[in-house]
Amino acid sequence: MSHAQTPPAAPASAASAPAQLQRVEITSTRASDTEERRQSTAAKIVIGREEIERYGDSNLGDVLKRLPGVTMQGRPGRGGNIRMRGLGNGYTQILLDGQRIPPGFSLDSLTPEQIERIEILRAPTAETGARAIAGTINIITREGFNKHINDVRLSAALENGRLQPSVSWTRNEPVGPFIVNYSLSAFSTDRESGSTSTTVDRSLLDDSVTLAQRDVGRVREKRAGLHATGRLQWRGEQGIDTVTLMPLLIHGRGSTLREGTLTQTVGTQPVPYDTSRTDGDGSFTLLRLNGQWNHRLDAGGRVEWKFGAGQGRSLTHSLRDEFTAGALSRTLDDRGDTLDRNALVAGKFIRTLAGDHSLVAGAEGEANRRRETRTTNDPTLLANFGDNVSAASTRFAAYGQDEWNLTPQWAVHAGLRWEGITTRGASGENGSVEQTNSSSVWTPLFHAVWKPEPESRDQVRFSLTRSYRSPTLQNLIGRPSLNTRYPAPGPNTPTQPDRAGNPDLRPELATGVDIAIERYLPGGGLFSANVFRRQIRNYMRSQTALEDVAWSPGQPRYVSRPQNIGDAVTQGLELEARFRLSELIAGAPRLDLRANASVFRSRVDAVPGPDNRLDQQPGYTANLGADYRVPGWPLTLGGNLNWTPAYDTRVSEIQTAYQGRKVVVDAYGVWVFSPTLQLRVTATNLNPREYLTGGSVDGADPFTGVPIRETTVNAAPTYLNLQVRLEIKL
């Protein structure tokens, strides 16, 4: 949108003055988040700066948990895997500036101050990639603007009586033909928490308790980090060429102290220890440079090249002492060094053709290298498999897509993508154990939008797609890890299996359908209802089986390894509403309301019911939030309720898993002193409650052979986090 502004006419007394040129100012702004969502043919939700910074969150996970259909695994305030539609671990594709995040990178390493906007795609496109059965989250870092920005944020948070300070600085300025943008942030955290784990074995013959153990632990965790992102943009004459460089630096250090007590009230099996103390420390450093070159062709169209290269290194050290009757009984000293390197190059051609066609065609190439080195005195490591692992993966992709307005009421988006991945790994002494896995997938994709009238605010979306989930490096070449309670050689039980990878895994393939109805209100509000279904082939899940293994000659052992176990299906309903109350009720208070709710249902064919759902997918999730601008005061208040119910998952015929209910209430207040100074106060997890997880598995007592069911319940407290942040525009 652009507009011209002219000054008022000169007064009559100045009529005789020499004529002067009037000053004309032209401004341009990006379409609003809601309008960009409305105009996109492929379903896309856009979250801008205002919503990102509303609660003053210290990590990106707390921002994402409030978004439609997004859940976070783990305790509130402690980060965790991001899940769309209740699915994570490879089902949700995470992009950073349109590129897959590099190996070893955690989104907890990004602060909200570094983020410009977040895009959520519920169905894949040929351009963004098809490794997105659940959907795609594209995180866009701060962009360069042709204006001066100089913002400072000073924060202090308090959790469980411990202070957590942080500071961030964002600057943007044009310098000749360049636009320079950079963000710096530093933080320090000091957290104390605890957990209690209870394990009970019951005989399946007479329901008697054969073993009861309780492990109580206290953890003190300290972390400090420095994050830096930048964007240097050069624009040539008439905008024919644009070159952008985007460096990224993340460095963090931390230490952890855990003290535990293990007690046994029932059972003849000797307790491995009475108390334990684990001291750990580590560091992580990521350096990365991304670049982009856009060139506008004389004959029309545009060519875009992207490149990126980076390296991440993680160093860890853990010293664990176990004590029995007050005497040191065992010491484990473990050191790890993991190095990840990544490079990619991508190119695409974009052109608008006759008939309002927007054509995109491109290709991508990516290479990843990982080296793991481990030094330990743990006798359960297998000498034949070594302490070192090296792995490499290469990925190539090519795609084409076309988007056009079929009629004033119909918009269509069609694409086709091919992608191939090859993974090679070597472990053992001198790389004596080699493993290779290759796969390739064709993915056709189709999206359409229909409006009853060309200018209608109502529209219907439809998507028919194919997507896939590739096996992780750990699942493919993970070296065997022996159970510490029942070391080899010798027997173990289904409840205490060894763990190993599977180089023969095949990717999961999913055929998906999405249908949505949307209504956009004149004031920027919207109502949306979306139904989806994914039919999955080659579903991957860890299974426990009795195997003849090299590390226990003549004595088979139970081993848990990922397997392709057949077909699965997931489907659901997603509802969303956001609006100002005054849009519906004349004269209503200045209240902005937003709500979203999702219902998920899934089934794994190879596992008997009930609760044979996909791993860690809840049955429901919901958010309810509101913002209120206090009349006559420079004050805005708001709050949000996030709810996920408890649920059970049947992993196999003999194993179940449990996730407890999560109810998180957040609130904030912003006082604006002036256009350049405001104070933000936030309270996260206002109703702290225990976070429960657990599960059960059937097996046999290793000493008596009696069939048993082992049940484990883990209880961990959560805490209220209070934060005060001063936001200054210099």
Secondary structure as UniProt FT lines:
FT   HELIX           12..14
FT   TURN            15..16
FT   HELIX           33..39
FT   STRAND          44..47
FT   HELIX           49..52
FT   TURN            53..55
FT   HELIX           60..64
FT   TURN            65..66
FT   TURN            68..69
FT   STRAND          70..72
FT   TURN            76..77
FT   STRAND          82..84
FT   TURN            85..86
FT   TURN            89..90
FT   STRAND          92..96
FT   TURN            97..98
FT   STRAND          99..100
FT   TURN            103..104
FT   HELIX           107..109
FT   HELIX           112..114
FT   STRAND          115..121
FT   TURN            126..128
FT   STRAND          135..141
FT   STRAND          149..159
FT   TURN            160..161
FT   STRAND          162..175
FT   TURN            176..177
FT   STRAND          178..203
FT   TURN            204..206
FT   STRAND          209..235
FT   HELIX           237..239
FT   STRAND          241..266
FT   STRAND          275..296
FT   TURN            298..299
FT   STRAND          302..324
FT   TURN            325..326
FT   STRAND          327..353
FT   TURN            354..356
FT   STRAND          357..376
FT   TURN            379..380
FT   HELIX           383..385
FT   STRAND          388..405
FT   STRAND          410..427
FT   HELIX           429..431
FT   STRAND          433..450
FT   TURN            454..455
FT   STRAND          458..469
FT   HELIX           473..477
FT   TURN            494..495
FT   STRAND          498..499
FT   TURN            503..504
FT   STRAND          508..520
FT   TURN            522..523
FT   STRAND          526..537
FT   STRAND          540..547
FT   TURN            550..551
FT   TURN            553..554
FT   STRAND          557..564
FT   STRAND          568..580
FT   HELIX           581..584
FT   TURN            586..587
FT   STRAND          591..604
FT   TURN            605..606
FT   TURN            615..616
FT   STRAND          620..629
FT   TURN            631..632
FT   STRAND          635..644
FT   STRAND          647..652
FT   TURN            653..654
FT   STRAND          655..659
FT   STRAND          662..674
FT   TURN            675..676
FT   STRAND          677..684
FT   STRAND          691..700
FT   TURN            702..704
FT   STRAND          707..716
FT   STRAND          721..729
//
